[in-house]
């Protein structure tokens, strides 16, 4: 396993089992499928940001539909339970490296995403 960037190194140290499993899943995909997957993730962020800009509620059907897509996207790499998914949302806010991915579309979008993820987790996931 070669680690090519500090984020990978951090993930490998913090979540070793999940890191290995995620890499195996990703490596089993063609480059084209990997590109499609990452585009889906980027598009999802943009779509959530668009609804945030339109001032949709985090618990609205439109937002929760996108959060379900996000959860399914995350689950390609790792399937989080309720607490883990809420924790991921919290990391989107607490870690500026993640925050910038959401807030580049609209300041405050990372916090909105975390709130929507918490609602989704509470209604759809268990521990």
LOMI-917713 format. One record per atom (N, C-alpha, C): residue number from 1; atom name; x, y, z. Coordinates in pm, whole numbers. Example, Ala and Ser with C-alpha at 12.3 -4.5 7.8 and 13.67 -1.06 7.14 Angstrom:
# LOMI-917713
REC | 1 | N | 1319 | -569 | 780;
REC | 1 | CA | 1230 | -450 | 780;
REC | 1 | C | 1320 | -330 | 780;
REC | 2 | N | 1285 | -225 | 708;
REC | 2 | CA | 1367 | -106 | 714;
REC | 2 | C | 1290 | 3 | 787;
***
This chain:
# LOMI-917713
REC | 1 | N | 86 | -117 | 0;
REC | 1 | CA | 0 | 0 | 0;
REC | 1 | C | 91 | 123 | 0;
REC | 2 | N | 88 | 200 | -108;
REC | 2 | CA | 167 | 322 | -113;
REC | 2 | C | 75 | 440 | -82;
REC | 3 | N | 120 | 523 | 6;
REC | 3 | CA | 42 | 639 | 46;
REC | 3 | C | 100 | 760 | -25;
REC | 4 | N | 15 | 828 | -104;
REC | 4 | CA | 65 | 934 | -190;
REC | 4 | C | 38 | 1074 | -141;
REC | 5 | N | -47 | 1090 | -43;
REC | 5 | CA | -69 | 1226 | 9;
REC | 5 | C | -98 | 1221 | 159;
REC | 6 | N | -84 | 1334 | 227;
REC | 6 | CA | -100 | 1335 | 372;
REC | 6 | C | -241 | 1297 | 418;
REC | 7 | N | -343 | 1323 | 335;
REC | 7 | CA | -479 | 1283 | 373;
REC | 7 | C | -490 | 1132 | 379;
REC | 8 | N | -430 | 1066 | 282;
REC | 8 | CA | -430 | 919 | 282;
REC | 8 | C | -357 | 866 | 405;
REC | 9 | N | -243 | 928 | 435;
REC | 9 | CA | -166 | 884 | 551;
REC | 9 | C | -248 | 901 | 679;
REC | 10 | N | -314 | 1013 | 692;
REC | 10 | CA | -398 | 1038 | 809;
REC | 10 | C | -511 | 935 | 818;
REC | 11 | N | -578 | 910 | 705;
REC | 11 | CA | -687 | 811 | 704;
REC | 11 | C | -635 | 673 | 740;
REC | 12 | N | -521 | 637 | 687;
REC | 12 | CA | -463 | 504 | 716;
REC | 12 | C | -431 | 490 | 865;
REC | 13 | N | -389 | 599 | 927;
REC | 13 | CA | -357 | 594 | 1070;
REC | 13 | C | -482 | 596 | 1157;
REC | 14 | N | -580 | 679 | 1119;
REC | 14 | CA | -699 | 695 | 1203;
REC | 14 | C | -799 | 580 | 1188;
REC | 15 | N | -813 | 530 | 1065;
REC | 15 | CA | -911 | 426 | 1036;
REC | 15 | C | -847 | 317 | 950;
REC | 16 | N | -755 | 240 | 1006;
REC | 16 | CA | -677 | 147 | 923;
REC | 16 | C | -761 | 43 | 848;
REC | 17 | N | -856 | -19 | 914;
REC | 17 | CA | -937 | -122 | 847;
REC | 17 | C | -1023 | -62 | 736;
REC | 18 | N | -1088 | 49 | 766;
REC | 18 | CA | -1173 | 115 | 668;
REC | 18 | C | -1091 | 166 | 550;
REC | 19 | N | -970 | 213 | 578;
REC | 19 | CA | -882 | 264 | 473;
REC | 19 | C | -846 | 153 | 375;
REC | 20 | N | -810 | 39 | 427;
REC | 20 | CA | -773 | -74 | 340;
REC | 20 | C | -894 | -120 | 259;
REC | 21 | N | -1009 | -136 | 324;
REC | 21 | CA | -1130 | -181 | 253;
REC | 21 | C | -1171 | -82 | 145;
REC | 22 | N | -1163 | 47 | 176;
REC | 22 | CA | -1200 | 150 | 80;
REC | 22 | C | -1108 | 147 | -41;
REC | 23 | N | -980 | 134 | -16;
REC | 23 | CA | -884 | 128 | -127;
REC | 23 | C | -907 | 6 | -214;
REC | 24 | N | -940 | -106 | -154;
REC | 24 | CA | -966 | -227 | -233;
REC | 24 | C | -1088 | -206 | -323;
REC | 25 | N | -1192 | -144 | -269;
REC | 25 | CA | -1311 | -116 | -350;
REC | 25 | C | -1277 | -23 | -466;
REC | 26 | N | -1203 | 81 | -436;
REC | 26 | CA | -1169 | 179 | -539;
REC | 26 | C | -1080 | 117 | -647;
REC | 27 | N | -984 | 38 | -606;
REC | 27 | CA | -892 | -25 | -702;
REC | 27 | C | -962 | -130 | -788;
REC | 28 | N | -1074 | -181 | -741;
REC | 28 | CA | -1148 | -281 | -820;
REC | 28 | C | -1230 | -216 | -931;
REC | 29 | N | -1239 | -83 | -928;
REC | 29 | CA | -1317 | -9 | -1027;
REC | 29 | C | -1226 | 37 | -1142;
REC | 30 | N | -1284 | 47 | -1260;
REC | 30 | CA | -1209 | 101 | -1373;
REC | 30 | C | -1185 | 251 | -1348;
REC | 31 | N | -1087 | 306 | -1417;
REC | 31 | CA | -1060 | 450 | -1404;
REC | 31 | C | -1183 | 531 | -1443;
REC | 32 | N | -1253 | 486 | -1546;
REC | 32 | CA | -1374 | 557 | -1590;
REC | 32 | C | -1481 | 554 | -1481;
REC | 33 | N | -1500 | 439 | -1417;
REC | 33 | CA | -1598 | 429 | -1309;
REC | 33 | C | -1556 | 512 | -1188;
REC | 34 | N | -1425 | 517 | -1162;
REC | 34 | CA | -1376 | 602 | -1054;
REC | 34 | C | -1407 | 748 | -1082;
REC | 35 | N | -1385 | 791 | -1206;
REC | 35 | CA | -1413 | 929 | -1244;
REC | 35 | C | -1562 | 960 | -1229;
REC | 36 | N | -1647 | 867 | -1272;
REC | 36 | CA | -1792 | 886 | -1257;
REC | 36 | C | -1830 | 898 | -1110;
REC | 37 | N | -1771 | 814 | -1028;
REC | 37 | CA | -1801 | 815 | -885;
REC | 37 | C | -1762 | 948 | -823;
REC | 38 | N | -1642 | 997 | -853;
REC | 38 | CA | -1599 | 1123 | -795;
REC | 38 | C | -1678 | 1241 | -850;
REC | 39 | N | -1720 | 1234 | -974;
REC | 39 | CA | -1807 | 1338 | -1031;
REC | 39 | C | -1941 | 1338 | -959;
REC | 40 | N | -1996 | 1220 | -932;
REC | 40 | CA | -2121 | 1211 | -857;
REC | 40 | C | -2107 | 1280 | -722;
REC | 41 | N | -1995 | 1256 | -653;
REC | 41 | CA | -1972 | 1320 | -524;
REC | 41 | C | -1964 | 1471 | -536;
REC | 42 | N | -1892 | 1520 | -636;
REC | 42 | CA | -1880 | 1665 | -657;
REC | 42 | C | -2014 | 1727 | -694;
REC | 43 | N | -2086 | 1661 | -781;
REC | 43 | CA | -2218 | 1711 | -821;
REC | 43 | C | -2313 | 1716 | -703;
REC | 44 | N | -2303 | 1617 | -615;
REC | 44 | CA | -2389 | 1612 | -497;
REC | 44 | C | -2362 | 1731 | -405;
REC | 45 | N | -2236 | 1763 | -385;
REC | 45 | CA | -2201 | 1879 | -303;
REC | 45 | C | -2261 | 2005 | -363;
REC | 46 | N | -2247 | 2021 | -493;
REC | 46 | CA | -2300 | 2139 | -562;
REC | 46 | C | -2452 | 2145 | -550;
REC | 47 | N | -2517 | 2030 | -565;
REC | 47 | CA | -2663 | 2026 | -555;
REC | 47 | C | -2712 | 2062 | -415;
REC | 48 | N | -2642 | 2012 | -313;
REC | 48 | CA | -2677 | 2049 | -175;
REC | 48 | C | -2657 | 2199 | -155;
REC | 49 | N | -2547 | 2250 | -205;
REC | 49 | CA | -2519 | 2394 | -193;
REC | 49 | C | -2627 | 2476 | -262;
REC | 50 | N | -2672 | 2430 | -378;
REC | 50 | CA | -2778 | 2503 | -449;
REC | 50 | C | -2905 | 2514 | -364;
REC | 51 | N | -2941 | 2404 | -297;
REC | 51 | CA | -3060 | 2407 | -211;
REC | 51 | C | -3038 | 2493 | -87;
REC | 52 | N | -2915 | 2492 | -37;
REC | 52 | CA | -2881 | 2578 | 76;
REC | 52 | C | -2897 | 2726 | 36;
REC | 53 | N | -2848 | 2760 | -81;
REC | 53 | CA | -2859 | 2898 | -131;
REC | 53 | C | -3006 | 2936 | -148;
REC | 54 | N | -3088 | 2840 | -189;
REC | 54 | CA | -3232 | 2865 | -204;
REC | 54 | C | -3306 | 2864 | -70;
REC | 55 | N | -3231 | 2846 | 38;
REC | 55 | CA | -3282 | 2846 | 175;
REC | 55 | C | -3383 | 2734 | 202;
REC | 56 | N | -3359 | 2620 | 141;
REC | 56 | CA | -3440 | 2502 | 173;
REC | 56 | C | -3402 | 2454 | 312;
REC | 57 | N | -3495 | 2397 | 383;
REC | 57 | CA | -3469 | 2344 | 517;
REC | 57 | C | -3390 | 2214 | 508;
REC | 58 | N | -3303 | 2193 | 607;
REC | 58 | CA | -3221 | 2073 | 608;
REC | 58 | C | -3306 | 1946 | 612;
REC | 59 | N | -3427 | 1956 | 667;
REC | 59 | CA | -3514 | 1839 | 675;
REC | 59 | C | -3614 | 1831 | 560;
REC | 60 | N | -3601 | 1920 | 462;
REC | 60 | CA | -3695 | 1916 | 349;
REC | 60 | C | -3673 | 1791 | 264;
REC | 61 | N | -3776 | 1751 | 195;
REC | 61 | CA | -3768 | 1631 | 111;
REC | 61 | C | -3658 | 1645 | 6;
REC | 62 | N | -3643 | 1764 | -52;
REC | 62 | CA | -3540 | 1784 | -156;
REC | 62 | C | -3400 | 1765 | -101;
REC | 63 | N | -3375 | 1823 | 15;
REC | 63 | CA | -3243 | 1811 | 77;
REC | 63 | C | -3218 | 1667 | 121;
REC | 64 | N | -3315 | 1606 | 185;
REC | 64 | CA | -3296 | 1471 | 233;
REC | 64 | C | -3276 | 1371 | 119;
REC | 65 | N | -3335 | 1397 | 4;
REC | 65 | CA | -3311 | 1313 | -113;
REC | 65 | C | -3163 | 1319 | -153;
REC | 66 | N | -3107 | 1439 | -149;
REC | 66 | CA | -2965 | 1455 | -182;
REC | 66 | C | -2875 | 1395 | -75;
REC | 67 | N | -2917 | 1402 | 50;
REC | 67 | CA | -2839 | 1343 | 158;
REC | 67 | C | -2838 | 1190 | 145;
REC | 68 | N | -2949 | 1134 | 101;
REC | 68 | CA | -2951 | 989 | 76;
REC | 68 | C | -2850 | 954 | -34;
REC | 69 | N | -2843 | 1035 | -137;
REC | 69 | CA | -2743 | 1013 | -242;
REC | 69 | C | -2603 | 1023 | -182;
REC | 70 | N | -2582 | 1122 | -96;
REC | 70 | CA | -2452 | 1139 | -31;
REC | 70 | C | -2418 | 1016 | 54;
REC | 71 | N | -2515 | 971 | 133;
REC | 71 | CA | -2490 | 853 | 217;
REC | 71 | C | -2453 | 732 | 131;
REC | 72 | N | -2526 | 713 | 23;
REC | 72 | CA | -2496 | 601 | -66;
REC | 72 | C | -2359 | 617 | -131;
REC | 73 | N | -2322 | 741 | -162;
REC | 73 | CA | -2189 | 767 | -218;
REC | 73 | C | -2080 | 734 | -116;
REC | 74 | N | -2097 | 781 | 6;
REC | 74 | CA | -2001 | 750 | 112;
REC | 74 | C | -1992 | 600 | 132;
REC | 75 | N | -2106 | 532 | 122;
REC | 75 | CA | -2111 | 387 | 147;
REC | 75 | C | -2038 | 305 | 41;
REC | 76 | N | -2006 | 365 | -70;
REC | 76 | CA | -1921 | 295 | -167;
REC | 76 | C | -1785 | 269 | -104;
REC | 77 | N | -1738 | 362 | -23;
REC | 77 | CA | -1607 | 352 | 40;
REC | 77 | C | -1612 | 287 | 177;
REC | 78 | N | -1720 | 317 | 251;
REC | 78 | CA | -1732 | 275 | 391;
REC | 78 | C | -1876 | 298 | 431;
REC | 79 | N | -1938 | 203 | 499;
REC | 79 | CA | -2079 | 215 | 535;
REC | 79 | C | -2090 | 259 | 681;
REC | 80 | N | -2114 | 389 | 701;
REC | 80 | CA | -2122 | 438 | 838;
REC | 80 | C | -2257 | 409 | 904;
REC | 81 | N | -2251 | 382 | 1035;
REC | 81 | CA | -2375 | 372 | 1112;
REC | 81 | C | -2418 | 515 | 1148;
REC | 82 | N | -2522 | 526 | 1229;
REC | 82 | CA | -2578 | 657 | 1261;
REC | 82 | C | -2473 | 750 | 1324;
REC | 83 | N | -2408 | 704 | 1428;
REC | 83 | CA | -2311 | 790 | 1497;
REC | 83 | C | -2194 | 828 | 1405;
REC | 84 | N | -2149 | 734 | 1325;
REC | 84 | CA | -2037 | 762 | 1236;
REC | 84 | C | -2075 | 863 | 1128;
REC | 85 | N | -2197 | 853 | 1077;
REC | 85 | CA | -2241 | 947 | 974;
REC | 85 | C | -2259 | 1087 | 1032;
REC | 86 | N | -2314 | 1095 | 1152;
REC | 86 | CA | -2324 | 1225 | 1220;
REC | 86 | C | -2184 | 1279 | 1246;
REC | 87 | N | -2093 | 1192 | 1287;
REC | 87 | CA | -1954 | 1233 | 1312;
REC | 87 | C | -1886 | 1283 | 1185;
REC | 88 | N | -1916 | 1219 | 1072;
REC | 88 | CA | -1860 | 1264 | 945;
REC | 88 | C | -1908 | 1406 | 915;
REC | 89 | N | -2037 | 1430 | 936;
REC | 89 | CA | -2090 | 1565 | 916;
REC | 89 | C | -2023 | 1666 | 1007;
REC | 90 | N | -2000 | 1627 | 1131;
REC | 90 | CA | -1933 | 1716 | 1225;
REC | 90 | C | -1791 | 1746 | 1179;
REC | 91 | N | -1725 | 1647 | 1119;
REC | 91 | CA | -1590 | 1668 | 1067;
REC | 91 | C | -1591 | 1764 | 949;
REC | 92 | N | -1699 | 1763 | 871;
REC | 92 | CA | -1711 | 1858 | 760;
REC | 92 | C | -1707 | 2002 | 811;
REC | 93 | N | -1752 | 2023 | 935;
REC | 93 | CA | -1754 | 2157 | 994;
REC | 93 | C | -1625 | 2186 | 1071;
REC | 94 | N | -1575 | 2088 | 1144;
REC | 94 | CA | -1461 | 2111 | 1233;
REC | 94 | C | -1326 | 2110 | 1162;
REC | 95 | N | -1319 | 2045 | 1047;
REC | 95 | CA | -1192 | 2035 | 975;
REC | 95 | C | -1197 | 2125 | 851;
REC | 96 | N | -1118 | 2230 | 850;
REC | 96 | CA | -1125 | 2326 | 739;
REC | 96 | C | -1098 | 2263 | 602;
REC | 97 | N | -1027 | 2152 | 598;
REC | 97 | CA | -1003 | 2086 | 469;
REC | 97 | C | -1133 | 2035 | 409;
REC | 98 | N | -1225 | 1992 | 494;
REC | 98 | CA | -1356 | 1948 | 447;
REC | 98 | C | -1450 | 2067 | 427;
REC | 99 | N | -1445 | 2159 | 522;
REC | 99 | CA | -1534 | 2275 | 516;
REC | 99 | C | -1523 | 2347 | 383;
REC | 100 | N | -1401 | 2362 | 334;
REC | 100 | CA | -1382 | 2437 | 209;
REC | 100 | C | -1451 | 2371 | 91;
REC | 101 | N | -1469 | 2239 | 93;
REC | 101 | CA | -1538 | 2170 | -17;
REC | 101 | C | -1685 | 2211 | -28;
REC | 102 | N | -1743 | 2248 | 83;
REC | 102 | CA | -1884 | 2288 | 85;
REC | 102 | C | -1898 | 2439 | 80;
REC | 103 | N | -1818 | 2507 | 162;
REC | 103 | CA | -1833 | 2651 | 174;
REC | 103 | C | -1782 | 2727 | 53;
REC | 104 | N | -1710 | 2663 | -37;
REC | 104 | CA | -1668 | 2733 | -158;
REC | 104 | C | -1789 | 2769 | -245;
REC | 105 | N | -1899 | 2698 | -228;
REC | 105 | CA | -2022 | 2728 | -302;
REC | 105 | C | -2106 | 2833 | -230;
REC | 106 | N | -2103 | 2828 | -97;
REC | 106 | CA | -2179 | 2924 | -17;
REC | 106 | C | -2131 | 2913 | 128;
REC | 107 | N | -2086 | 3022 | 187;
REC | 107 | CA | -2044 | 3016 | 328;
REC | 107 | C | -2156 | 2962 | 416;
REC | 108 | N | -2121 | 2865 | 500;
REC | 108 | CA | -2220 | 2804 | 589;
REC | 108 | C | -2275 | 2673 | 535;
REC | 109 | N | -2240 | 2639 | 414;
REC | 109 | CA | -2295 | 2517 | 354;
REC | 109 | C | -2248 | 2390 | 426;
REC | 110 | N | -2125 | 2390 | 478;
REC | 110 | CA | -2077 | 2272 | 551;
REC | 110 | C | -2162 | 2248 | 676;
REC | 111 | N | -2195 | 2354 | 745;
REC | 111 | CA | -2280 | 2342 | 864;
REC | 111 | C | -2418 | 2291 | 826;
REC | 112 | N | -2471 | 2342 | 717;
REC | 112 | CA | -2600 | 2297 | 665;
REC | 112 | C | -2594 | 2148 | 630;
REC | 113 | N | -2488 | 2107 | 565;
REC | 113 | CA | -2471 | 1967 | 526;
REC | 113 | C | -2467 | 1879 | 651;
REC | 114 | N | -2392 | 1921 | 751;
REC | 114 | CA | -2383 | 1844 | 875;
REC | 114 | C | -2519 | 1829 | 942;
REC | 115 | N | -2596 | 1937 | 944;
REC | 115 | CA | -2730 | 1933 | 1003;
REC | 115 | C | -2819 | 1836 | 926;
REC | 116 | N | -2814 | 1844 | 793;
REC | 116 | CA | -2896 | 1756 | 709;
REC | 116 | C | -2854 | 1610 | 727;
REC | 117 | N | -2724 | 1587 | 740;
REC | 117 | CA | -2675 | 1450 | 761;
REC | 117 | C | -2722 | 1395 | 895;
REC | 118 | N | -2722 | 1480 | 997;
REC | 118 | CA | -2768 | 1438 | 1130;
REC | 118 | C | -2916 | 1401 | 1125;
REC | 119 | N | -2995 | 1480 | 1054;
REC | 119 | CA | -3137 | 1449 | 1039;
REC | 119 | C | -3155 | 1317 | 966;
REC | 120 | N | -3083 | 1301 | 857;
REC | 120 | CA | -3092 | 1177 | 779;
REC | 120 | C | -3055 | 1057 | 866;
REC | 121 | N | -2945 | 1070 | 939;
REC | 121 | CA | -2899 | 959 | 1023;
REC | 121 | C | -3003 | 925 | 1130;
REC | 122 | N | -3059 | 1026 | 1192;
REC | 122 | CA | -3159 | 1003 | 1296;
REC | 122 | C | -3284 | 933 | 1245;
REC | 123 | N | -3318 | 960 | 1120;
REC | 123 | CA | -3441 | 902 | 1064;
REC | 123 | C | -3418 | 770 | 990;
REC | 124 | N | -3294 | 742 | 949;
REC | 124 | CA | -3272 | 628 | 860;
REC | 124 | C | -3166 | 528 | 903;
REC | 125 | N | -3083 | 563 | 999;
REC | 125 | CA | -2971 | 477 | 1035;
REC | 125 | C | -2981 | 432 | 1179;
REC | 126 | N | -2912 | 325 | 1209;
REC | 126 | CA | -2903 | 278 | 1349;
REC | 126 | C | -2758 | 249 | 1381;
REC | 127 | N | -2733 | 223 | 1507;
REC | 127 | CA | -2597 | 190 | 1550;
REC | 127 | C | -2577 | 42 | 1564;
***
